[in-house]
């Protein structure tokens, strides 16, 4: 376990007060931002990111450098937006980084902003993260007082401004175009794409939206070199990852490990295994939106390609573990209820289908279901997938379909049984 866990973003958390800028500076903080602005060109920094093959840690896993490359060279202002609207069920890594090491996030955002030629960066923080918002606000004030952001950073005539925006608690605003609408003061609804944010994003200008964890790795990639990051883990999914492990494990928490660590190692060696006397039933490897994996998948490497090949997704890195005490009908209902509630209502399949499946599951749990409900739910969940502006509607099917297929007797057990017809003598 000691060799498996690799503190990089999590180094010093629980030991040092990294919320104070002097403590962060003593660990080498802001040195890479200084190096970027004073010694390197934006292209140099972008090339370092490209060389590391850093992939987005927010869910989609898209190569970060390639995402930056989509920005058009049209002379228009560019924006860097950090997505800290972490609301995926089971995910809590960004929450921890926000509260424990805010300067690392700020440095990563500013390095990313410099690399794409952005003069004004934003961080969008989930509305429920009240403490994290206050901590970030204080950290930005400290960084401004030190001259790390403002109108003339490091005396080089470079403008790097920074704005914190607090959301209002809508899951849909974690989708990048819904986030941009909210940031502009509009209703938090996903936009029709194309155009994509790289072409027409915040205020109609070229925009990059990156996750907190993604940007926080930039100072470390610059310090240690892109080869250091690229050599950790599989070739197509390199580097390190904070995995949020929760559910029926002995030691739930955030664990930073090399990509490619197996699911079994994460559960047993990091999270201390299952609770005493319990047996393993399944795991969601990528949070609420991911299909459940089972015992035959425990030795699957935890990386984007391997988890996808197993029939699920890595997502933002949230593992929810289920033991033999789980009622998967109740678990499915809880998740479907969440997604139905969080639908923005813009797309009919998501708006109507989610609530219909939620009501059907509630009726099953109430003992009023019928045999056809299970097949109809599967059909409805499949039919509402792929027909919406964003992936929220698509999030309903994976877990529901995977657990019905695996644990169908649990669902059938809730079906109402008609009373036998009396025999007349």
N, C-alpha and C positions, 0 to 999 in steps of 0.2 A: 504493500500500500504506500509506503514512504516513497518508493521509486515511481509509482504510478501518478500520484498527485504532483503537479508541477505548478507551483504558485508563480504567476507572472502578473496578470491583472490583480490577482488576489493577494499578492505578496505584501505583508505588513498589516493586512486587515486583522483586527483583533489584538494586535500588538502595538501599533503606532497610531497616533491621531493624525491620519492623513488628510483630515479636513482642514488642517492648518497649513498654510502655504510654505512656511519655513520648514516644516517636517517633510513635506513633499519635495521641496528643493534639495534637502539633505540626502534624499534618495536618488538624486539625479533629475528631479522633476524640472520641466521646462527647458532643459539643456538641448533637447532635440528640436524644440520649437525655435530656439535661438539659432541652432545650427541651420535649420531650414531657411529661415529668413535672412541670415547673415551670409551663409556660405553657399547655399544651393539655389538653383532656379526651381520654379514650380514643376517643370518637366523632370528635373532630377528626382524630386520627391515622388512624383507620379510613377517614375520608372522603378523606384525602390518598392513601391506598393505592388506594381505589376510583377516584379521579380519574385515577390514572396508568394504569389498566387493566393493572396488572402481572399476568402469568399465571405459574403455577407453572413453575419451571425444572427440576423433578425428573423430568418425563416426560409427565404427563397434560396439562399446559398449562391447568389450570383457573384461572379468574380468582381471584386471592388474596383480594380484598375480599369477593367473593361467598361464598367458602368460609368466611370468618370469620362472615358474616351468618347462616349456618345454625345457629350456636350458640343454644340455647334460653335465654330469659330466665326461668330457673326458680330462681334464687337459689343454685344449686349451684356448688361450686368448678370453675374452668375450668383447663385445662392447655394450654400451648404446647409442642409437641415438635418439635425440629429433626432432620430425617432426614439423617444423615451416614453412612449405610450404603452408600455408593457402591460398587456391585459389578457394574454393567452392563458387559459386555465392550466396551472401547473408551472408557469414560468415566473421566476423571481430573481434572476441574475442581475438585470439592469437596475432593479430596485436596490439591491445590495451595493452595487458600484456607485450609484447616485448618492447614497447616504454615507458610504465609507470612504470613497476615494474620488471626490468630485473633480479635483484638479487634474487627475489622469484623463478624465472625460474631456475637460476643457482643452487640455493640451492636444489630445487627439483630434478634436473638432477643428481647432485652429490650424493644425498641420494639414488636415484634409482640405480646409478652406484655402490655405495658401497653395496647395497642389493644384487646385482647379481654377485658381485665379479669382477667388471669391473674396469680397471685402466685408461682407456682412453675413455672419452665420447665426443660425437659430437652433435652439433646442426646445422640442415640444415634450412637456412632461405630463404624464397621466394625472388627471385631477385628484385621484385618491392619494397621490404621493405628496402629501402636505409637508411632512418633515423633510423629505428629499428636496422639495422645491425650496424650502427655507435654507437648507444647507448649500444648495447650488447657488442661490442668490448671494449668500455670504462669500462663497468661493470666488464668484465672478468679481465681486467688489475687491477682494484681496488681489486677484490677478490684475485688475485694472490699476490698482494702486502701485503695483510693481512694474507697470508698463508693458505687460505681456499682451494687452489688447488695448485698442484705442486708435488714435489718428496717426501715430508715428511710432510703430512698434520697433523697438531696438534701435531707434534713431535712423532707420533706413527709408523713411518716407512711405512705409507700407501701412495701409489702413486695414485693421482687422477688428471689426466690431462684432458684438455678441449680444443676442437678445434671448431671454428666457420667456417661453410662453407656456402657461399652465392650461391644460385641457379641462373639460368638464365631466370627465368620467364616461366617455363613450368608447366602447371597444372598437367600433367601426373606424375611429380616427387613428387606429394603428395601421390601417391601410394607407399607403403613402399619399394617394390623391385625396382621400377623405381628410387626412391630416392637413394637407395644403389648403383645402377649402376652409377648414376650421381655423387655421393660422391666419387666413385672410379675413376672418370674421363672418364667413358664410356658414350655411348648414353643413354639418360634417357628413357629406355623402361622397362616395367614390365618383370619379369622373370617367367619362367614356374615353378609352384609349384605342388608337392614337388620337391626338398627340400625347406622347409620353412626357413625364416631368423633365427629362433631359432636354427636351425641345421647348416645351411650354409648361412650366411648373409654377413656382411661387410668383404671384403678381404677373403671370404670363411670361416669365423669363426662364432661361435654362437653369435647371435645379437638380441637385443630387440629394437624395434622401438616404442616409445610412443609419444603421443601428448603433446604439451606445457601445456594445462590445466590439463591433467592427472597428470603430474609430479609436477606441481605447488601445487597440493593439498597435496603432501606427507608431507611437514613440518607441516602442520596444523593437519593432521591425527596423526602424532607423538606427537604433542603438546597436543592435546585434547583427544587423545585415539581413537582407531578404533570404539568403541561403539558409540561415539559421531557422527561419520560420518554415521555409519550403521543405526542409529535410525532416521535419517532425510530422509523423502521420503518413497516410497514403499520398501518393503523388497527386491525385486529383482532388483530394480533400485534406490539404496539409495544415499544419499548425496546431494550435491548442484551442480548447473549447471549455467554457464554463457550463457544466451540466447541472440543472436544478433537479434534484431527486426528491420525490415526495411519495406519499402513500404509505403502504404497509411495509416500511423498512425500519430498522432499528435506529438509524442515524440520518434522518432527512437533512438536506442542506445543499449548498452549492459546492461543487467539486470541479477544479480545473485540471484537465487531463489532456494528453496528446490525442488528437483525432485518431480513430482506429482502435482505441481501447474497446474491448468487447462489452456487450450489455451485461454479461455475467460478472465481469470485473467491476463494473460500475456499481452493481447492486451489492455484491458480496464484499469486495475489497474496499470500496469507498463508503457505501451507505450501511455497512455492517450486516448485510443480509436481511432476511425476513424476520418478523417478530417471532419469538420463541414458540415452537410447536406448530407453526403454520406452514403451509405448502404454497408454492408459486402457482398462480393461475394465468397471469398475463401482465403486460406492461405497455403503456402508451409511450413510445420513444420520443415523440415530438410535441407533447402537449395535447390539449383537447381536440385539436383538428386532425390528429393522426390516428390511423387504424391501430388496433391492438395487435401486439405480437405475443407469441406464446412460448412454451418450454422449448420447442424445437429451434427457436430463434435466439436463445440465450448467448450463443457463441458468435452471433453476428457482430462484426466490427461496427463501432459507432462512428460512422461517417456518412456523408450524403449519399454516395452511390450504393453502399452495402445495405443501408436501411431501406432505400427505395427498392432495391432488388428483392428484399424480403417482403415487400408489399406494404410498407408504411412510409414515413418520412421523418427526417431528423428535425426539421422545423427550427425553432429557436433554441432547442436544447433542453426540453423539459421532459423528464421521465416520471411517469406516475405508475407506481407498482401496485398490483392487486394480488391479494392472497385468497385462500379458500373461504374467507368470511364474506367475500364480495357478492352482493346481489347485483348482477349486471343489468337487470331491468331498471333498477333504481339509478344505477350509474349512468345508463343511457339516457334516462329521463332527465337527470340533472344537467347533462351536457346539452341535450336538445333544447331544454328550457332556456339555458343560457343563450344559445345562439338565436333562438326565436326572439328572445327579449332584446338582444343587441342588434337585430336587423334594423337598418335605417329605414326600411320600407320602400325604397326606391324601385326595387325589382320585384315583380309579382311572384315569381317562383320562390324566392327566398322569403318574402313577406308572408305569403299564404301557406306555402308548404311547410315551413318551420313550425308555425303555430298548429297546423293540422297534425303533424307527427307528434308534437308535444301533447296535444289533447288525447291522441290515441294511446300514447304511453301512459298518460295519467288514468285513462279509463281502464287500461290493463291492470295497473296497480290497484285500482279500486275494485277489481274483481268483476268488471263489467265488459271485458273484452270478448271477442269472438275469434274463432280459428283463423278467419281470413285476414285479421288485422296485421299479423306478422308479415305475411307476403305482401300485403298492400303497402305497409310502411316501407319495406325494402324497395318496392317499385317506385313509390313516391320520392324517397330519398335519392334514388338514382336519377329520376327524371328531373329533379330540380337542380342537379349538378351540372355545371358548365353553361348555365343559361343566364348568369348574373354578371353585373359589372365588376364584381370583386369575388374573392374566394370565400366570403362568409357563408353563402348558401352551400358551397361545396364542402364546408366543414362539417355538415350534419351527417353525411353518409358514412365516412370512413370508420369511425368507432362503432356506430350503430350496426352497420353491415357486418363488421368483423366479429362482434360479440354475439349477434344473432346466429351467425353461421357456426360459431364455436359452442355456444351455450344455448342452443335453441330450446332444450327442455326447460330451462329456467323461464323462458318467455311463455312457452306453452302451459306451464304450470299455473300461470296467472289467468288463463283463458276461462271464462265462465262456462260451467258445464250445465247443460239443460237437465231438468229433472226428468227421470224416466217416465215414459208414458204408462200409466197403470193398465194392467191386463184385466179385462172384464171377463169373469167366468161365464 
